[in-house]
Amino acid sequence: MRKTTVLTATAVLLLAGAAPSIAATQDPRPSSYQLTGDPGGSRFEGIGADQRRGLFYVSETTGGEIHRGSAGHAVTEEWLAGDGTDGRFTARGITVDAAGRVYVAGGPNGIGTGRPDLWVYAPDGSLLAALRAPGNDVFLNDVAIGPDGAAYFTNSNDPQVFRVADDGDGWDAALWADATGTVERRTGFNLGGIVLTADRTAFVVAQGNTGQLWRFDTRSGAVTEVRTRGADLVNADGLVRRGGTLTVVRNFSRMLATLRLSADGRTAELVRQQATDPDRVLTTAKALRGRVLYVDSKFDEQVASGPYEVVTSPFAR
């Protein structure tokens, strides 16, 4: 019996010495994702990625709704209601752990109200915990998973990081690191974006109002400044680390900074600064299955209007 070889169109082109066409090689996934807004206007901020399931979650600051999307579909859904659901009237940073649990930072949700500062949800959307962080002036901004599997939340009002976990006695939020005396509290947003270093020995945390990066040792909580050789990172918001590359989303500066970050997070060398789309204020971003997804916040609009989007290209359309 004669064997028959079946070649794909791309293979035929390669064998013939021709390059594949754009249509044969382009990513079939959407270049942007549509978010559902409120009739009176919506603003968005945080994004978390579930690498295993190919899902992402986006927080709405106006109401606290949590939206969920899939890497392969252009339209997202409202996953969790806001406007007081579980005591949540606003939401900021989001992350997802290896078990698919979703952690949500509440920003100013609990300041002067007694409401929760953060929430933990199971993959099916059921509430696991709604917690207050220690203190009365806590603005939880962003969150990352540590090497111990716990979630670590930054405080934009004071130089603090809180640890949230269920270590066997129920869910608890505790002050993990206090950098008072090392990191100066300034007017505006202080600690924000947070990522784990490549060697998992530290978190790199952005201080947006000063443009500094800080290294929080994961074992001791000791804090030192990341040496950036004076790179301009003012308005640093979201951080994305992929290997040794650190991307800094500089919201109202409308810039994207790319730095080469050492494995231990002690040094970061600026590679380039690029202007982002002038019609958007991008806040934060997450890598999901080979691409980076950026949140268009609508923070620059007095009365926000659609389209509301998560985009894969931060640059001008």
C-alpha positions in Angstrom: 0.0 0.0 0.0 1.3 3.4 -1.0 1.6 6.0 1.9 -0.1 9.3 1.3 1.4 12.4 2.9 -1.0 15.3 3.7 0.6 18.7 4.0 -1.0 21.8 5.6 -1.1 25.0 3.5 1.6 26.5 5.7 3.9 23.5 5.2 3.5 23.7 1.4 4.5 27.3 1.4 7.5 26.6 3.5 8.7 23.7 1.3 8.2 26.0 -1.7 10.4 28.6 -0.2 7.5 31.0 0.3 6.6 32.8 3.5 3.1 31.9 5.0 0.5 34.5 4.3 -0.7 36.8 7.1 -4.0 35.0 7.1 -2.3 31.7 7.8 -0.2 32.9 10.7 -2.2 35.6 12.5 -3.5 35.0 16.0 -7.2 34.0 15.7 -8.0 35.4 19.2 -9.7 38.8 19.6 -7.4 41.9 19.7 -9.8 43.5 22.2 -12.4 42.4 24.7 -15.7 44.2 25.3 -16.8 45.0 28.9 -20.3 45.7 30.0 -20.7 49.2 31.4 -23.4 50.8 33.5 -26.0 53.3 31.9 -24.4 56.1 33.9 -20.9 55.3 32.9 -18.3 52.8 34.2 -14.6 52.9 35.1 -12.3 49.9 35.4 -8.9 49.2 36.9 -7.6 45.7 37.9 -7.2 42.5 35.9 -6.4 39.0 37.0 -5.5 36.0 34.9 -6.3 32.3 35.3 -3.6 30.7 33.2 -4.9 27.2 33.6 -8.4 27.9 32.4 -7.6 30.8 30.0 -9.9 33.2 31.9 -9.4 36.8 33.0 -11.2 39.0 35.5 -11.6 42.8 35.4 -12.7 45.0 38.3 -15.0 48.0 38.0 -14.3 50.9 40.3 -17.8 52.4 39.8 -19.9 49.9 41.7 -17.4 47.1 42.3 -18.7 44.7 39.7 -16.3 41.9 38.6 -16.3 41.0 34.9 -15.0 37.7 33.5 -13.7 36.9 30.0 -12.1 34.1 28.1 -9.0 34.5 26.0 -10.8 33.1 22.9 -14.0 35.3 23.1 -14.4 39.0 22.4 -17.3 39.6 24.8 -17.0 39.3 28.6 -19.8 38.8 31.2 -20.6 40.4 34.5 -19.4 37.6 36.8 -20.1 39.2 40.2 -22.6 42.0 40.9 -21.5 45.2 42.6 -23.4 48.0 44.3 -23.2 46.4 47.8 -22.9 42.7 46.9 -20.8 41.2 49.7 -20.3 44.7 51.0 -18.4 45.7 47.7 -19.1 49.1 46.3 -15.7 49.5 44.5 -12.9 47.1 43.4 -9.3 47.5 42.3 -6.5 44.9 41.9 -7.3 41.3 41.2 -5.3 38.1 41.0 -5.9 34.4 40.7 -4.1 31.6 42.5 -3.2 28.1 41.3 -6.5 26.7 42.6 -8.5 29.3 40.6 -9.5 31.4 43.6 -10.0 35.0 42.8 -8.7 37.7 45.2 -10.1 41.3 44.9 -8.7 44.4 46.5 -11.2 47.0 47.6 -9.3 50.2 47.4 -11.1 52.7 49.6 -14.2 50.4 50.1 -13.6 50.1 53.9 -12.3 53.5 54.8 -14.7 55.1 57.3 -17.4 52.6 56.4 -16.5 49.4 58.2 -17.0 47.5 55.0 -14.6 44.8 53.8 -11.2 45.8 52.3 -10.9 42.6 50.3 -12.7 39.5 49.1 -11.7 35.9 48.1 -14.0 33.9 45.8 -14.0 30.3 44.7 -13.8 29.6 40.9 -17.6 29.1 40.8 -18.1 32.6 42.3 -19.0 31.6 45.8 -17.7 33.9 48.5 -14.9 32.4 50.6 -14.0 35.5 52.6 -14.8 39.2 53.0 -12.1 40.7 55.3 -11.0 43.9 56.9 -7.3 44.6 56.9 -5.7 45.9 60.1 -5.9 49.7 60.4 -8.4 52.4 59.7 -6.8 54.1 56.6 -6.2 51.1 54.3 -6.5 51.5 50.5 -5.7 48.1 49.1 -4.5 48.6 45.5 -3.1 45.5 44.0 -2.4 41.9 44.8 0.0 39.1 43.9 0.4 35.4 44.9 3.6 34.7 46.9 5.8 31.6 46.9 3.9 30.3 49.9 0.6 30.4 48.0 -0.8 33.3 50.0 -2.0 36.6 48.5 -0.1 39.8 49.2 -2.0 43.2 48.9 -0.3 46.6 48.6 -1.6 49.7 50.5 -1.7 52.9 48.6 -2.0 55.1 51.7 0.9 53.7 53.8 4.0 51.7 52.8 2.5 48.4 53.9 1.8 45.0 52.4 -0.8 42.6 53.9 -0.8 38.8 53.7 -4.1 37.0 53.1 -4.4 33.2 53.5 -6.3 30.3 55.1 -3.6 28.6 57.0 -6.0 26.1 58.5 -7.8 28.3 61.0 -9.9 30.2 58.4 -9.2 33.2 56.2 -7.2 36.0 57.8 -5.7 39.3 56.7 -2.5 40.3 58.6 0.1 43.0 58.2 3.1 41.3 56.6 5.5 44.2 56.0 5.7 47.8 57.1 8.2 49.9 55.3 7.6 53.1 57.4 11.0 54.8 57.8 12.2 53.4 54.5 9.4 54.3 52.0 8.1 57.8 52.5 4.4 58.3 52.4 3.6 61.0 49.8 0.5 62.8 48.6 -1.4 60.7 46.1 -1.1 56.9 45.4 1.9 55.3 47.1 2.3 51.5 46.8 0.5 50.0 43.9 1.5 47.3 41.4 3.2 44.2 42.7 4.9 41.2 41.0 7.0 38.3 42.2 10.6 38.1 41.1 11.9 35.4 38.8 13.8 33.6 41.6 10.7 34.0 44.0 12.8 35.7 46.7 11.1 39.0 46.6 8.2 41.2 45.4 8.8 44.2 43.3 6.3 47.0 44.2 5.7 50.3 42.4 5.3 53.6 44.2 3.4 55.6 41.6 3.6 59.1 43.0 7.4 59.0 43.2 8.2 56.6 40.3 10.3 54.3 42.6 10.4 50.5 42.7 10.8 48.7 46.0 12.0 45.2 46.7 10.2 43.3 49.5 12.1 40.2 50.6 9.6 37.3 50.7 11.3 35.6 53.7 12.0 38.6 56.0 9.8 41.4 54.6 12.9 43.6 54.5 12.5 46.5 52.1 15.2 48.1 49.8 14.9 50.3 46.7 15.3 48.6 43.3 18.2 50.3 41.6 16.8 51.7 38.3 19.5 54.3 37.5 17.0 57.1 37.6 14.4 55.7 35.1 11.3 57.9 34.9 8.5 55.7 36.3 6.2 58.3 37.7 2.6 57.2 37.6 3.7 53.6 37.6 0.5 51.5 38.1 0.3 47.9 36.9 3.4 45.7 36.7 3.9 42.7 34.4 7.0 40.4 34.7 7.7 37.9 32.0 11.0 36.2 32.6 13.6 39.0 33.0 11.4 41.7 31.4 9.4 44.0 33.6 6.7 46.1 32.0 5.5 49.2 33.9 2.1 50.7 32.9 2.3 54.5 33.6 -1.4 55.4 33.6 -1.8 59.2 33.3 1.7 59.6 31.8 0.4 57.4 29.0 3.7 55.6 28.7 4.8 52.0 28.8 8.3 51.4 30.3 10.2 48.2 29.6 13.0 47.3 32.0 15.4 44.4 32.3 14.9 43.1 35.8 17.5 41.0 37.6 16.3 37.6 38.9 16.4 38.7 42.5 14.7 42.1 41.8 17.6 44.2 43.1 18.3 46.0 39.8 16.2 47.1 36.8 17.7 48.7 33.7 15.5 50.7 31.4 15.3 49.3 27.9 12.7 51.7 26.4 9.8 54.1 27.0 6.9 54.0 24.6 3.9 56.3 24.3 0.6 54.5 24.7 -2.7 55.3 23.0 -3.4 59.0 23.8 -7.2 58.2 23.9 -6.8 55.7 26.7 -5.6 55.7 30.3 -4.3 52.2 30.8 -4.1 51.2 34.4 -2.8 47.7 34.7 -2.2 44.5 32.7 -1.7 40.8 33.0 -0.1 38.2 30.7 -2.4 35.4 29.6 -1.4 32.6 27.3 1.4 34.5 25.4 -0.2 37.9 25.3 -0.5 40.9 27.6 -4.0 42.3 28.3 -4.3 46.0 29.2 -7.3 47.6 31.0 -8.6 50.8 29.5 -9.8 52.5 32.7 -11.8 55.5 31.3 -10.3 57.5 34.2 -9.8 60.5 31.8 -13.5 60.9 31.1 -15.7 63.0 33.4 -18.7 60.9 32.4 -17.3 57.6 31.0 -18.8 56.2 27.9 -18.3 53.0 25.8 -16.8 51.1 24.2 -15.4 49.7 27.4 -12.4 47.5 26.5 -9.5 45.3 27.5 -6.9 45.6 24.7 -4.0 43.6 23.6 -2.1 46.5 22.0 -1.4 49.5 24.3 -0.5 51.7 21.4 -2.5 54.0 19.2 -5.1 52.4 16.9 
